[in-house]
Amino acid sequence: MTNRTLPSDLTDLLAAQVGEVDSTFDVEDPATGEVLVTVPDRSAADALDALGRAVDAQKIWEKVPPQRRADVITRVFEIINERSEDFATAMTLEMGKPLAEARGEVTYGNSYFRWFAGEAVRIPGRFTQAPAGNGHILVSKHPVGPVLAITPWNFPLAMATRKIAPALAAGCPVVVKPAKETPLTMILVGEVIRQALDEISDEFGDLSGLVTIVPSTHSGAISETLMADDRLRKVTFTGSTPVGATLVRQSADQLLRTSMELGGNAPFVIAADADLDLALSGAMAAKMRNGGEACIAANRFLVDASVAEEFTERLTESMSQVTMGHGMDEGTTLGPMITAKQRDGIADLVSEAVDAGATVTTGGEVPDGPGHFYPATVLKDVPKDARILREEIFGPVATVTTFGTLEEGVAMANDTEFGLAAYGFASSLENAQYLAANLEAGMVGINRGAISDAAAPFGGVKQSGFGREGGSEGIEEYLEARYIALN
């Protein structure tokens, strides 16, 4: 058993903050149910104060030269890299993922700071002659203004860095509301950013309000209050589609810019000519990353009937070798689900599918003992009308259904209101191109089960939201165009 202790400077910081507030909440280890630490429970009034300080910081930050903004963002990257083990430990303890995966998230999440440090000096504009010949057209880009970033619990670092990094690169301040289940990683990020800003405070002035972390159990009150304030100009959210729809409606009163990265129901289509070794490794990556608690996790395995039996047997063998345990323990490859409610929801989906005729080939039973664990599970012969095929599982359960032709398989894949990610496996160029052209999703992996990249645009279509995070497209979400007619 490895040491299950939070970084000492984080616990010291929280102890000092808790002593200054009237309301607190506990953060639990989902593998044991034990309280890790107590956190200040910030109010809507606290969030408004953070917004006020963000407005003040914006006046300074937007005038900081792009290269100096890039330098500060790079410094944040460097400090997180230096403290990577602290971040990985905090994530594993508060969210439950295995330590090896948490280390991977630190690398991936931190890459957004490195990427957008570069984008800060590449903000585009244009200068052209007016077609009528009566002057020139100048288009420049400017920061949209203060941003509210609402982040989920499943990737406590990465879901926030891909919002914070482009905002800072564009010249915007950010108020971050992390999920109440996993505030610790973001509080640590806030400290790192404060440290990086302290190093340039003599040069530019007080930027303490540039990024503020607002941990709270009052998510609705905070978002509603801030979105009603005309000083806020942008909301970016990662989470469920119903919550995203509510935020979009609330944003209408102030006509706020919004980015919504919402739910998914990713299909994983395996053609008859697919390399099954490659498909299996891709399947495990796409399904079991983060224990399946990922919006781009493969939800539905749609397999050509000619290879379905072999693929199911091999997937079952691989899933049966997954080891459940505390994320800090060596050898663990599957940690707990985030809450008992989340685990029970997964169990209900599986039970309903089995009652309707599906067959469990491995897993499928909630284990005894503490923690919110659910085993790696494979279901075959799942009825096409089963709820588990229509809803996001968000857990370590793979469903296998078959199709007769690739056209039929793609039609099944697209038969969903979601469109975040999709995966297709085929050996022939013809079939690979068909999958790439016809799978309806904002992100399509062809013969790849891992698709996330800071240099690529992340986002969906249909009920999976709008806007993009990452890539050269990501910074555009925090910029507005200004047209100047030059005579």
C-alpha positions as CSV (number, residue, x, y, z in Angstrom):
1,M,0.0,0.0,0.0
2,T,1.4,3.4,-1.0
3,N,1.1,6.5,1.1
4,R,-2.5,8.0,0.9
5,T,-1.6,11.5,2.1
6,L,-2.5,14.8,0.4
7,P,0.3,17.3,-0.3
8,S,1.1,19.1,3.0
9,D,1.0,22.6,1.5
10,L,-2.5,21.9,0.2
11,T,-3.8,20.7,3.6
12,D,-2.1,23.7,5.3
13,L,-3.7,26.1,2.8
14,L,-7.2,24.6,3.3
15,A,-6.8,24.7,7.1
16,A,-6.1,28.4,6.9
17,Q,-9.0,29.0,4.5
18,V,-11.5,26.9,6.6
19,G,-10.6,29.0,9.6
20,E,-11.8,32.1,7.8
21,V,-15.3,30.9,6.7
22,D,-18.6,30.0,8.2
23,S,-19.5,27.1,5.9
24,T,-17.5,24.1,4.8
25,F,-17.9,20.7,3.1
26,D,-16.0,17.5,3.2
27,V,-14.1,15.9,0.3
28,E,-14.2,12.1,0.5
29,D,-12.0,9.3,-0.8
30,P,-14.4,7.3,-3.1
31,A,-12.4,4.2,-2.5
32,T,-13.0,4.2,1.2
33,G,-15.7,6.7,2.0
34,E,-13.3,8.4,4.4
35,V,-13.1,12.2,4.7
36,L,-9.8,13.5,3.1
37,V,-10.1,17.1,4.1
38,T,-12.6,19.9,4.7
39,V,-12.9,22.7,2.1
40,P,-14.5,26.2,2.4
41,D,-18.0,26.2,0.9
42,R,-18.0,29.4,-1.1
43,S,-21.3,31.3,-1.6
44,A,-22.7,33.3,-4.5
45,A,-21.5,36.4,-2.7
46,D,-18.0,35.0,-2.7
47,A,-18.3,34.3,-6.5
48,L,-19.4,37.9,-7.1
49,D,-16.4,39.1,-5.2
50,A,-14.2,36.9,-7.4
51,L,-15.9,38.4,-10.5
52,G,-15.2,41.9,-9.3
53,R,-11.5,41.1,-8.8
54,A,-11.5,39.4,-12.3
55,V,-12.8,42.6,-13.8
56,D,-9.9,44.5,-12.2
57,A,-7.4,42.0,-13.3
58,Q,-8.7,42.1,-16.9
59,K,-7.7,45.8,-17.1
60,I,-4.1,44.8,-16.5
61,W,-3.9,41.4,-18.2
62,E,-5.3,42.4,-21.6
63,K,-2.6,45.0,-21.9
64,V,0.2,42.5,-21.0
65,P,2.1,41.8,-24.3
66,P,1.3,38.4,-25.8
67,Q,4.8,37.2,-25.3
68,R,4.7,38.0,-21.6
69,R,1.3,36.3,-21.3
70,A,2.9,33.3,-22.9
71,D,5.8,33.4,-20.5
72,V,3.5,33.3,-17.5
73,I,1.5,30.4,-18.9
74,T,4.7,28.6,-19.6
75,R,5.8,29.2,-16.0
76,V,2.5,27.6,-14.8
77,F,3.3,24.6,-17.0
78,E,6.8,24.3,-15.5
79,I,5.6,24.5,-11.9
80,I,2.9,21.8,-12.5
81,N,5.5,19.7,-14.2
82,E,7.7,20.1,-11.2
83,R,4.9,19.1,-8.9
84,S,3.4,16.4,-11.0
85,E,3.4,13.8,-8.3
86,D,1.5,16.1,-5.9
87,F,-1.2,16.7,-8.6
88,A,-1.4,13.0,-9.4
89,T,-1.8,12.1,-5.7
90,A,-4.5,14.7,-5.1
91,M,-6.5,13.5,-8.2
92,T,-6.3,9.8,-7.2
93,L,-7.4,10.5,-3.6
94,E,-10.3,12.7,-4.4
95,M,-11.5,11.1,-7.7
96,G,-10.4,7.5,-7.4
97,K,-8.5,6.9,-10.6
98,P,-5.4,4.7,-10.5
99,L,-2.2,6.7,-9.8
100,A,-0.7,5.7,-13.2
101,E,-3.8,7.2,-14.9
102,A,-3.6,10.3,-12.7
103,R,0.0,10.8,-13.7
104,G,-1.1,10.5,-17.3
105,E,-3.7,13.2,-16.8
106,V,-1.2,15.6,-15.3
107,T,0.9,15.2,-18.5
108,Y,-2.1,15.6,-20.7
109,G,-3.9,18.3,-18.8
110,N,-0.7,20.3,-18.4
111,S,0.0,20.1,-22.1
112,Y,-2.8,22.7,-22.6
113,F,-0.7,25.3,-20.8
114,R,2.2,24.5,-23.1
115,W,0.1,24.6,-26.2
116,F,-1.8,27.8,-25.4
117,A,1.4,29.6,-24.3
118,G,2.3,29.2,-28.0
119,E,-1.1,30.3,-29.2
120,A,-0.9,33.5,-27.2
121,V,1.6,34.9,-29.7
122,R,-0.3,33.6,-32.7
123,I,-3.7,35.4,-32.3
124,P,-4.7,36.1,-35.9
125,G,-6.1,39.2,-37.6
126,R,-6.2,40.4,-41.2
127,F,-5.7,43.5,-43.3
128,T,-7.1,43.6,-46.8
129,Q,-8.2,46.1,-49.4
130,A,-12.0,46.6,-49.5
131,P,-13.4,44.9,-52.7
132,A,-14.9,48.2,-53.8
133,G,-11.6,49.9,-53.6
134,N,-12.8,52.6,-51.2
135,G,-10.5,51.8,-48.3
136,H,-9.2,48.9,-46.3
137,I,-10.6,46.3,-43.9
138,L,-8.8,45.7,-40.7
139,V,-9.9,42.9,-38.4
140,S,-8.3,42.5,-35.0
141,K,-9.1,40.0,-32.1
142,H,-9.7,41.0,-28.5
143,P,-10.5,39.1,-25.3
144,V,-14.2,38.5,-24.7
145,G,-13.9,39.5,-21.0
146,P,-14.4,37.7,-17.7
147,V,-15.1,34.0,-17.9
148,L,-17.0,31.5,-15.7
149,A,-15.6,28.0,-16.1
150,I,-17.6,25.2,-14.6
151,T,-15.7,21.9,-14.6
152,P,-16.6,18.3,-13.9
153,W,-15.2,15.7,-11.5
154,N,-14.0,13.0,-13.9
155,F,-10.8,14.8,-15.1
156,P,-10.2,17.4,-12.3
157,L,-7.1,18.9,-14.0
158,A,-7.6,18.4,-17.8
159,M,-11.2,19.6,-18.0
160,A,-10.1,22.9,-16.4
161,T,-6.7,23.5,-18.0
162,R,-8.3,23.4,-21.5
163,K,-10.5,26.3,-20.4
164,I,-8.1,28.3,-18.2
165,A,-5.1,28.1,-20.6
166,P,-6.8,29.5,-23.7
167,A,-8.6,32.2,-21.6
168,L,-5.3,33.4,-20.2
169,A,-3.7,33.3,-23.6
170,A,-6.5,35.4,-25.1
171,G,-6.3,38.0,-22.3
172,C,-9.3,36.9,-20.2
173,P,-9.6,36.4,-16.4
174,V,-11.4,33.2,-15.1
175,V,-13.6,32.3,-12.2
176,V,-13.5,28.5,-11.9
177,K,-16.2,26.5,-10.2
178,P,-14.9,23.0,-9.8
179,A,-17.1,20.0,-9.1
180,K,-17.8,19.6,-5.4
181,E,-16.6,16.0,-5.5
182,T,-13.1,17.0,-6.7
183,P,-12.1,20.6,-5.7
184,L,-8.6,19.8,-4.4
185,T,-6.8,19.5,-7.7
186,M,-8.1,22.9,-8.8
187,I,-7.3,24.5,-5.5
188,L,-3.7,23.3,-6.1
189,V,-3.8,24.8,-9.7
190,G,-4.9,28.1,-8.2
191,E,-1.9,28.1,-6.0
192,V,0.4,27.4,-8.9
193,I,-1.1,30.2,-10.9
194,R,-0.8,32.6,-7.9
195,Q,2.9,31.6,-7.6
196,A,3.6,32.3,-11.3
197,L,1.8,35.6,-11.1
198,D,3.7,36.6,-8.0
199,E,6.9,36.3,-10.0
200,I,5.7,39.2,-12.3
201,S,3.7,41.3,-9.9
202,D,6.4,44.0,-9.7
203,E,6.2,44.3,-13.5
204,F,2.5,44.6,-14.1
205,G,0.7,45.1,-10.8
206,D,-2.0,43.2,-8.8
207,L,-3.2,40.2,-10.9
208,S,-4.5,38.2,-7.9
209,G,-8.0,38.1,-9.4
210,L,-6.9,36.7,-12.7
211,V,-7.8,33.1,-11.8
212,T,-10.0,32.4,-8.8
213,I,-11.1,28.9,-7.7
214,V,-14.5,28.9,-6.0
215,P,-15.2,25.5,-4.4
216,S,-18.9,25.2,-3.5
217,T,-21.9,23.0,-3.0
218,H,-24.1,25.8,-4.4
219,S,-23.4,25.4,-8.1
220,G,-26.8,26.5,-9.3
221,A,-26.8,29.7,-7.1
222,I,-23.3,30.6,-8.2
223,S,-23.8,30.1,-11.9
224,E,-27.2,31.9,-11.9
225,T,-25.9,34.8,-9.9
226,L,-22.8,35.4,-12.0
227,M,-24.6,34.9,-15.3
228,A,-27.1,37.6,-14.3
229,D,-24.2,40.1,-13.8
230,D,-23.4,42.1,-16.9
231,R,-19.7,42.1,-16.1
232,L,-19.5,38.4,-17.0
233,R,-19.0,37.8,-20.7
234,K,-18.4,34.1,-21.2
235,V,-19.5,30.7,-19.8
236,T,-17.7,27.5,-20.5
237,F,-19.1,24.3,-19.1
238,T,-18.2,20.6,-19.3
239,G,-20.9,18.2,-17.9
240,S,-24.3,16.7,-18.6
241,T,-26.5,17.8,-21.5
242,P,-29.5,18.7,-19.2
243,V,-27.3,21.0,-17.1
244,G,-25.7,22.5,-20.2
245,A,-29.1,23.2,-21.7
246,T,-30.1,25.0,-18.5
247,L,-27.0,27.2,-18.6
248,V,-27.6,28.1,-22.3
249,R,-31.1,29.3,-21.4
250,Q,-29.7,31.3,-18.5
251,S,-27.0,32.8,-20.7
252,A,-29.6,34.3,-23.0
253,D,-30.5,37.2,-20.8
254,Q,-27.0,38.7,-21.0
255,L,-26.3,37.3,-24.4
256,L,-23.2,35.6,-23.0
257,R,-20.7,33.7,-25.2
258,T,-21.0,30.0,-24.3
259,S,-19.0,26.8,-24.9
260,M,-20.7,23.6,-24.0
261,E,-18.9,20.2,-23.9
262,L,-21.7,17.9,-22.9
263,G,-22.8,14.2,-22.8
264,G,-21.8,11.5,-25.2
265,N,-22.8,8.0,-26.3
266,A,-19.7,7.0,-28.4
267,P,-20.1,4.1,-30.8
268,F,-17.1,1.8,-31.5
269,V,-17.6,0.2,-34.9
270,I,-15.6,-2.8,-35.9
271,A,-15.8,-3.7,-39.6
272,A,-15.4,-7.3,-40.9
273,D,-11.9,-6.6,-42.1
274,A,-10.7,-4.9,-38.9
275,D,-7.4,-6.0,-37.3
276,L,-8.8,-7.5,-34.1
277,D,-5.6,-7.1,-32.2
278,L,-5.6,-3.4,-33.0
279,A,-9.4,-3.2,-32.3
280,L,-9.0,-4.9,-28.9
281,S,-6.2,-2.6,-27.7
282,G,-8.3,0.4,-29.0
283,A,-11.4,-0.9,-27.3
284,M,-9.6,-1.2,-23.9
285,A,-8.2,2.4,-24.3
286,A,-11.5,3.9,-25.4
287,K,-13.6,2.0,-22.8
288,M,-11.5,1.7,-19.7
289,R,-9.7,5.0,-19.6
290,N,-10.7,6.6,-16.3
291,G,-12.8,3.5,-15.5
292,G,-15.2,4.5,-18.3
293,E,-16.1,7.7,-16.5
294,A,-15.2,9.8,-19.6
295,C,-17.5,11.6,-22.0
296,I,-15.6,10.1,-25.0
297,A,-15.6,6.6,-23.5
298,A,-16.8,3.9,-26.0
299,N,-20.4,3.2,-24.9
300,R,-21.6,0.8,-27.7
301,F,-19.4,-1.8,-29.4
302,L,-21.0,-2.4,-32.8
303,V,-19.3,-5.4,-34.4
304,D,-19.7,-7.1,-37.8
305,A,-21.5,-10.4,-37.1
306,S,-18.7,-12.4,-38.8
307,V,-16.1,-11.4,-36.1
308,A,-18.4,-10.6,-33.2
309,E,-17.9,-13.9,-31.4
310,E,-14.1,-13.8,-31.5
311,F,-14.0,-10.1,-30.5
312,T,-16.4,-10.6,-27.6
313,E,-14.4,-13.5,-26.3
314,R,-11.2,-11.6,-26.5
315,L,-12.7,-8.4,-24.9
316,T,-14.2,-10.5,-22.1
317,E,-10.7,-12.0,-21.4
318,S,-9.1,-8.6,-21.3
319,M,-11.8,-7.1,-19.1
320,S,-11.7,-10.0,-16.7
321,Q,-8.0,-9.2,-16.1
322,V,-8.7,-5.7,-14.9
323,T,-7.8,-5.3,-11.2
324,M,-10.1,-3.2,-8.9
325,G,-8.6,-1.5,-5.9
326,H,-7.6,1.8,-4.3
327,G,-6.0,4.0,-6.9
328,M,-2.9,4.5,-4.7
329,D,-2.2,0.8,-4.5
330,E,0.3,-0.8,-6.9
331,G,-1.4,-3.0,-9.5
332,T,-4.8,-1.3,-9.5
333,T,-6.1,-0.7,-13.0
334,L,-9.7,0.2,-12.0
335,G,-10.6,2.5,-9.2
336,P,-14.0,3.2,-7.6
337,M,-16.8,5.1,-9.2
338,I,-17.0,8.7,-8.0
339,T,-20.1,8.2,-5.8
340,A,-22.5,5.4,-4.6
341,K,-25.2,7.1,-6.7
342,Q,-23.0,6.8,-9.9
343,R,-22.2,3.2,-9.2
344,D,-25.8,2.3,-8.5
345,G,-26.9,3.9,-11.7
346,I,-24.5,1.7,-13.6
347,A,-25.7,-1.3,-11.8
348,D,-29.3,-0.5,-12.7
349,L,-28.5,-0.1,-16.4
350,V,-26.8,-3.5,-16.4
351,S,-29.7,-5.2,-14.4
352,E,-32.3,-3.8,-16.8
353,A,-30.4,-5.0,-19.8
354,V,-30.0,-8.5,-18.4
355,D,-33.7,-8.7,-17.5
356,A,-34.4,-7.8,-21.1
357,G,-32.2,-10.7,-22.5
358,A,-28.6,-9.5,-22.4
359,T,-25.9,-11.9,-21.3
360,V,-23.1,-11.0,-18.9
361,T,-19.8,-12.5,-20.0
362,T,-17.7,-11.0,-17.1
363,G,-18.4,-8.7,-14.1
364,G,-21.9,-7.4,-13.5
365,E,-22.0,-7.7,-9.7
366,V,-21.5,-4.9,-7.2
367,P,-18.7,-6.1,-4.8
368,D,-19.0,-6.1,-1.0
369,G,-16.9,-3.8,1.1
370,P,-16.2,-0.1,1.4
371,G,-15.9,2.2,-1.6
372,H,-18.0,2.8,-4.7
373,F,-16.7,0.0,-6.9
374,Y,-18.1,-1.6,-10.0
375,P,-16.2,-4.3,-11.9
376,A,-15.2,-4.3,-15.5
377,T,-18.2,-5.8,-17.3
378,V,-19.1,-7.1,-20.7
379,L,-22.7,-7.6,-22.0
380,K,-23.5,-9.3,-25.3
381,D,-26.8,-9.9,-27.0
382,V,-28.1,-6.6,-25.7
383,P,-31.6,-5.8,-27.1
384,K,-31.6,-2.8,-29.4
385,D,-34.2,-0.9,-27.2
386,A,-32.2,-1.4,-24.0
387,R,-31.7,1.8,-22.0
388,I,-28.0,1.0,-21.7
389,L,-27.7,1.6,-25.4
390,R,-29.5,4.9,-25.3
391,E,-27.9,6.5,-22.3
392,E,-24.3,7.4,-21.3
393,I,-23.0,4.6,-19.1
394,F,-20.1,6.5,-17.6
395,G,-18.6,3.4,-16.1
396,P,-16.6,0.2,-16.9
397,V,-19.3,-1.6,-18.9
398,A,-19.0,-2.6,-22.5
399,T,-22.0,-3.6,-24.6
400,V,-21.6,-5.7,-27.7
401,T,-24.2,-5.8,-30.5
402,T,-23.8,-7.0,-34.1
403,F,-24.6,-5.7,-37.6
404,G,-24.7,-7.3,-41.0
405,T,-23.2,-4.6,-43.3
406,L,-21.0,-1.7,-42.5
407,E,-23.7,0.7,-43.7
408,E,-26.0,-0.9,-41.1
409,G,-23.4,-0.6,-38.4
410,V,-22.9,3.1,-39.2
411,A,-26.6,3.7,-39.1
412,M,-26.8,2.1,-35.7
413,A,-23.8,4.2,-34.5
414,N,-25.5,7.4,-35.6
415,D,-28.9,6.5,-34.1
416,T,-28.4,8.7,-31.0
417,E,-29.0,12.3,-30.1
418,F,-25.4,12.6,-29.0
419,G,-22.3,13.3,-31.2
420,L,-19.2,13.8,-29.2
421,A,-16.9,11.0,-30.2
422,A,-17.0,7.9,-32.4
423,Y,-14.5,5.2,-33.2
424,G,-14.1,3.0,-36.3
425,F,-11.8,0.1,-37.0
426,A,-11.2,-1.3,-40.5
427,S,-8.2,-2.5,-42.5
428,S,-9.1,-1.5,-46.0
429,L,-8.8,2.1,-47.1
430,E,-12.3,2.0,-48.5
431,N,-13.9,1.0,-45.2
432,A,-11.8,3.3,-43.1
433,Q,-12.7,6.3,-45.4
434,Y,-16.4,5.3,-45.2
435,L,-16.3,5.3,-41.4
436,A,-14.4,8.6,-41.3
437,A,-16.9,10.3,-43.7
438,N,-20.1,8.9,-42.2
439,L,-19.8,8.6,-38.4
440,E,-21.6,11.7,-37.0
441,A,-19.4,13.1,-34.2
442,G,-17.3,16.1,-33.5
443,M,-14.3,13.7,-33.1
444,V,-13.7,10.4,-34.9
445,G,-10.9,8.0,-34.2
446,I,-10.0,5.7,-37.1
447,N,-8.0,2.7,-35.9
448,R,-7.3,4.7,-32.7
449,G,-8.9,4.3,-29.3
450,A,-7.1,7.3,-27.7
451,I,-7.9,10.6,-29.5
452,S,-7.4,13.5,-27.0
453,D,-4.7,15.9,-28.0
454,A,-4.1,19.5,-26.8
455,A,-3.3,20.4,-30.4
456,A,-6.6,19.2,-31.8
457,P,-10.1,20.7,-31.4
458,F,-12.2,18.8,-28.8
459,G,-16.0,19.1,-28.9
460,G,-19.2,17.6,-30.3
461,V,-22.3,18.1,-32.4
462,K,-26.0,17.5,-31.8
463,Q,-26.8,17.2,-28.1
464,S,-23.1,16.9,-27.2
465,G,-22.8,20.6,-27.3
466,F,-20.9,23.3,-29.3
467,G,-17.6,25.1,-29.3
468,R,-14.2,23.6,-29.3
469,E,-11.4,23.2,-26.8
470,G,-7.8,22.8,-27.8
471,G,-6.1,23.3,-31.2
472,S,-5.9,26.6,-32.9
473,E,-9.7,26.7,-32.7
474,G,-9.7,26.7,-28.9
475,I,-8.5,30.2,-28.4
476,E,-11.1,31.6,-30.7
477,E,-13.7,30.7,-28.0
478,Y,-12.2,33.5,-25.9
479,L,-11.8,36.2,-28.6
480,E,-14.1,38.6,-30.4
481,A,-13.5,40.1,-33.8
482,R,-13.3,43.9,-34.2
483,Y,-13.7,45.3,-37.7
484,I,-12.2,48.7,-38.5
485,A,-12.9,50.5,-41.7
486,L,-9.8,52.4,-42.9
487,N,-10.1,55.2,-45.4
